Amino acid sequence: MIALPEEAAETDKRYPVLYVLDGQKWFLEALSQYKVLQSYDYIPSIIIVGINTEDSPRYGFFAQADKLQDHLEKEIIPYVESNLLASDERIILGWQFASAFLIQTMAEKPQLFDAWLAASPYPIQGNRLNLLKQSLNDQSLNTGTLVFATNLNETSVEEDAEALEKVLAMHAPQDLHWKYVHLNQETITSAGHLMTPVGTLYAGLRTYYGNYPVLEFNNLNDYKAAGGFDYVKQYYQTRSKAYGFSKDIPDEGMFFLVRMSMDADAPAEFDFFMKQLKNTSFFANKNQGWNMRYADFYIEHKQYQNALDQYRIIADIFPESARPIHGMARAYAAMNNKKEAIKHFEKAIEMAEKANDSRSDGYKSDLEKFKEGG
């Protein structure tokens, strides 16, 4: 079973391929997750290939590793890369016995795939684990990504996964990226053995494409702990090398940083981020509501000149709007510049009435209050 990116019909671009073993069970799950992740730009467009296998006897089927390896290497992969818009970047997902097959294949043919997503790998202790250890020690397996996971009530599987974890901790080189995911700690995917591929696929794709999405932080403390703005710049430089994006921090990335500083009520960080945006198209690409929030944040923290500068930017972008003019009036009022405050209050009222803006009554009230206070 094959799913191509929607845009594939209109391009000659080549795409990475996700191969899904037990496609009769997990192809549609992979397609569904991919559509969600790609729609939010967490991962790039990919091709998905589902390989159907028999439910019984599954162990016997996947135990014939040499035959299945040959089938993948000499038939399926060449077909996909010759007949579809497939690059030579390959990811593979396996579950249970298919996952154990992945561990063995990773040891014996490490260059066959770039990322190995192993859900509930079992059985792997003994010969398969020894093969992997040997491959790590002789450095034939020195790059790639391995994400493996266990789930609720998987006692024997967990024992094998823990043995795998120990081998990797002791022998894995720096450029082999691996991660052990405990899905029994997750809410949605902790339905046990039969659901492990759901969480493994998600964790695997997010790990393998970890530097693909626009960078977000949970809060300002996480931002500082990661290395602050230097880390952010390095992230986008690395992203640029891997995927051909611009080295510059994208507008959406700066938006997350500015919003984070506002959420943290951190005026110093907010002003630092805002200054990075001078002479860019950032504000022109944002709606008036967010632009006003930026200026209003300056007002709240008594940075009146910065607020005035921001309101002027908004007025240039939205010349028919009374809102930034009213904002200037508020800033001048806070600075005790009565002449400019009244001038801008009156201008905002005039513009609002001309545009039938319901805010005009509020602007009039603000002007009266200012005059009374003055």
Secondary structure, 3 states (H helix, E strand, C coil): CEECCHHHHHCCCCEEEEEEECHHHHHHHHHHHHHHHHHCCCCCCCEEEEECCCCCCHHHHHHCHHHHHHHHHHHHHHHHHHHCCEEEEEEEEEECHHHHHHHHHHHHCCCCCCEEEEECCCCCCCHHHHHHHHHHHCCCCCCEEEEEEECCCCHHHHHHHHHHHHHHHHHCCCCEEEEEEEHHHCCCCCCCHHHHHHHHHHHHHHHHCCCCCCCCCCCHHHHHHHCHHHHHHHHHHHHHHHHCCCCCCCHHHHHHHHHHHHHCCCHHHHHHHHHHCCCCCCHHHCCHHHHHHHHHHHHHCCCHHHHHHHHHHHHHHCCCCCHHHHHHHHHHHHCCCHHHHHHHHHHHHHHHHHCCCCCHHHHHHHHHHHHHHC
